[in-house]
Amino acid sequence: MENLNEIQQSTLEQLPFGNYQHNLSDIPPTASDIGHLWTGYMAETMSVCMLKHITEQTKDPDIKPILQQALDLSTERVKSMENLYTSIHHPIPIGFGEKDVDASAPGLFSEAFGLIYTRLMSLYVVEHYLLALTRSPRSDFRQIYLNAITSSSNLIEKTTNVLLAKGLLPKSPIIVVPDQLKLVDDKNYYGSIFGGKRTLNAVEISHLYHCIVIKMVFSTLNLGFAQVTKSKDIKKYFERGKQIDSEHTKILGSILQEENLTIPMPGEFQVSDSKHSPYSEKLMLFHSTVVTSYSTLSDAFALTSSARKDLVTAFSRLSIESLEYAKHGADLLIENNWLERIPETVNRKELIH
């Protein structure tokens, strides 16, 4: 036993905290590494295209530098990811590039909307890379994700401050600060689907409001995309997306209004009268499908954070409708040969037979 303790103490002395080193050649990339890197690369190349046009068409001296910073960050991440792909001898995904954006095209969205959109996308960047960071064993992958989390968090701070200063930041309703703590003493706290229900709590209000803002942003995107796309099938898809987002906004908004709580105002969610598309149909279709998945995740998170049965029912229904819509978008991508396959495991059955 004494010898075992000596060995353990010796090991601790050889590996002081913070000085661990690994030979990356001994740690093959895992499915988590490759999967999150692929998702991040597709999102960042898409962001570069979106931000090139939005930044080019923005004149506001307070907004333009922030959009430029967001563009620079995404551009740097794309380069870092491509270097990482090369280092592990993995083909670089097609993603999106110069052919998918016309930066000189007339502005499609208002400048205020561009900043609100950029802030929302930065929130999703942080959420994605936080998950990737916890699932990736290799330090080179984790470093990319950690840098992205830090830089995007700083960007969120800047966008929030500018939006707040300009009176453009969507803020959830104000509630009375309680003067004492209360415990749940009634099982009816969860309410019923059709019967009586308690008032909304702060967490539920926060999720309701956030989900409404998300759907307003995506409804505006779909409206702009529908306005400039040439394909009839894709135009119908965008129009359907706008309709779904508008319906969902009304459903969630009515829950807040029942308790005399404010809902987001769509005043800054504006689309110009341009018919000249700044983006390829592939990019717009992929973007609409991806943000629908983001919206579904927000609904699911709200569902698991809600303690009222009617909210659980509402968010469940909205999630199902959004998933069906996203599936339709994926089908259109496949029909047009635009959907890249996420790297998959080897099909052993095919190898055997």
N, C-alpha and C positions, 0 to 999 in steps of 0.2 A: 504493500500500500504506500509506503514511504517513497519507493522508487517511482510509482505512478504519479504521486504528487510532484516529485522532482521533475518528471518529464512534462507534466502539465504546466508547471511554473516556468520551465525553460522555454516552452512553446509561446507562452504569453510574453516573455521577454524578447523573443525573436520577432514577434509580430505586434509592435506597438500600434495602438489605435490610430488610423489615418494613414498608415504607411503600407497598406496592403497593395500588392502588385500582382497582376495576372498577365500571362502570355496569351494574347488574343488568338494566336494561332492554335492554342489548345482548347479554345472555346468556340465551337462552330455556331453560326447564327441559328437561333431557334425559330420555330414557327411564329412566336410572339414578336421576335425581332423583325422578321421579314414582313409579317402582316401589318404591323403598325408603321413600319417604314414605307410600305407601299401606299397605305392610306394617307400618310402625311405627305408623301411626294405628290400624289394626285391633287390633294387639297391645296398645297403650296403653289403648284404650277397653275392651277385654276385661279388662285388669288392673285398671282402676278399679272395674269391677263386682265382680270376684273379691275385691279387697282391701277394698271397702266392707263386705262381709259378714264376712270374716275378722277385720278390725280391730274391728268392732262387737261381735263375740262373744268377743273376747280380753280376759281380765282380768289376766293376768300383767303386773306393772309393769315388768319388763325387756323383755318382748316387744312389748307394745302400742305403745310410742313408735316402735319401729322399723317396725312395720307401718303406723303412721300416716304416717311419713316416706315410706315406699314409695308409699302412696296419694297423698300430696301431690305427689310427684315425677311420677307418672303423670298426675295431674290437670293439672299445669302444662304437661306436654308436649303433652297433648291441645289445650290452649288455644293453645300456640305453633304447633302444626301447623295448626289451623284458621285462624289468622291468616295463615299462609304460604299455605294453599290459597286464601284470599280474595285475597291479594296477586298471585297468578298467575292469578286468574280461573278456578280449577278447582273443580268441584262438590265439596263435602265429602262423603266416604263416609258411609254410614249407620252402619256400625260397631255399637257397643253403647252402651246408655244406661240411664236409670232403669227402663225397662220390663223390663230383663233381669236385675234384681237385687231381692231382698227382704232388705234389711239386717237386718230384725227377725226373720227366720226363725231357728229354733234352730240352734245350731252343728252343722256337718256333719263337720268334721275337728278333731283335737286341736290345741291351741295350739302345741305343739312342731312338729307337722307343718306348720302354717301358716308358721312361721318357716323351716323347711327348704325348703318350697315357694317362699317369697319369695326366698330366697338363690339357688335354682336358676334361677328366672325372671330374676333380676338378672344372672346369668352369661350367659344367652342374650341379654339386652338388650345387654350390652357387646359380645358377638360380632357381633350384627346391626348395631349402629351403627358398629362399627369397619369393617366391610365397606362400609357406606353412606358413611362418611366418605371412604374411599379412592376411591369411584366417583362422587362428586357434585362437579361443577365449581363450582357456585354457592356463594358464601360464606354466604348466608342458610340454605341447607339444611345446610351443613357445621357451622354454629354450633349448630344444634339437636342434631345428632348428637354434636358434641364435648361439649356440656353434659350430654347424656344419659350419655355414657361416663364423664365425671368424677363425676357424682352417683351413678350406679349402682356405680361402683368404691368410692366411700365407703360406700355402703349395704352392699356385700358385706363390707367390713371390719367394720362394726358387727355384722352378722348372724353372721359367723364368730366374732367375739370372744364374743358372747353364747352361741352354741351351744357353743363350746369351754368357757366357764365353767360351763355347766350340764351338761356331759358328754354333749351331744346331737349333736356334730359328727361326721358319718361320716368317718373317717380311713382312708386306704389302709394296707395292711399295712406293718409295719416289716421292713426287711431289714438284713442285716449290712453295715456300711460297709466297702467293700474297702480293704485296706491297700496295694494296688498296682494299676497300670493294666494292662490286658490288650488284646491285639490279636486280631482274628478271624483264625485261621490254618487254618480248615477250612470248606470249602464246605457241609458238612453243618450249618453254623450255622443255616441256614434250615429244617432238618428236612424231614419229609415228612408227608403227610396222615395216613397210617396207621402209619408206622414210628416209629423212635426220634426223640426231640426233646430239645433242650437245655432247661435251666431257663429260666423266664421272666425277662426283664430288667425293670429299674425302669420304663421307659416303658410296656411292655406291661401290667405290673401296675397302673399308674396308670390306664390306659384301661379295663381290665377292671373295676376297682373303680368308677370313675366311671360307666360304662355301667350297672352293676348298680344303683347308687343311683338313677340316672335312671329306670330301669324300675320300681323299687320305688315311687318317688314317683308315677309315672304309673299304676301298677297301683292304688294307693290312690285316686287321683282317679277312675279308672273305676269302682271299687267304690262310692265315694260317689255318683257320678252315676247308676249303675245302680239304686241304692237309692231315689232320689227321683224319677226320671223316670217319666212316665205312659205314654209311647209304647212299645208292645211292640217295634217294630222298632228304636228307638233304644236301648231297654234291652238287647236282644240284642247290639247293636253294642258297648255298654260292657262287657258280660259277656265278649264275645269279646276285647276289648282287654285286659281284666284277665287272661284266660287266656294270651294271647300274651306279655304282660309277665312273667307268672309262669314260663312255659316258658323264655323268654329268660334270666331271672334264674338259673334252675337250670343252664342250659347254661354260662353264663359263670362262675357260682359253682363249678361242678364243676372247671373248669380251674384256678381258684385253689386249691381244696381238694386237688387232686391233688398239689400241692406244699406242702401243709400251711400255706397262707396263709389268713388270716381273710377272711370275707366280711361285708358289712354286715348288721346285725341290724335287723329291721323293727319293733322294739319301740315306736318313736315314730310309726310310720306307721299311725295309728288313725283309724277312722271311728265316729261316734256312731250311735245307733239312730234318729235322726230320719228321718221319711218326708216331711217338708215341704221342698220344694225351694227353696233360696235363689236359684236361677238359672233363667233361661229355658232351654227345651230347645235353642233355637237357640244360645245361648252355650255350653252344656255340650258340644253336638255339635261346634261349631266349635273349642272349646278342646281336646277330645280329639283331633281331627284334626290340629290345629296341633302339639300336643306330640308326637304320633307322628312328625311330620316332623322336629322337633328331635331326637328319639331316633335317627332314621335318620341324621341328620347326624353325631351322636356316634359311631354305629357305623361310618360311612364314614371318619371321622377316625381312629378306632382301627384300622380296616383298613389305611389307608395308613401308619400308624405302627408296624405290627407286622412283625416279621422272622421269624415262624414261619408255615409254610404252613398248619398246622391252625387258627391264629387267623384268618388271611385267609379261609379257607374258612368258618369259623363266622360271622364278621362279615358276609360276603357273603350267607349264607343268612338271617341275621336281618334284614338291610337289605331284602331282597326281600320277606319276610313283612310287615315293617312298612309298606312302600310299598303293598302290596296292601290292607292294613287301612286305610291313610289314603285310598286311592282309594274304598273302600266308604263311608267317612265323607263324602267329597266328593259321592258319588252321593246319599246321604241328604239332604245340604244342598240339593242341586239339586231333589230330589223335593219338598222342603218350601218351595221358593222362598226359601231363606235365603242362598244363596251369591252375594255380589257379584262382578261381573267386575272383574278387575284392568284398569286402563286399557290399551288396545291401540293398535297402530298402525293407520292408515287402511287399509281393504281396497281396494287399488287395482283389483283385478279387478272388484269390484262397481261402482266408480265408472266404470270403462271400459265395462262391459256394462250 
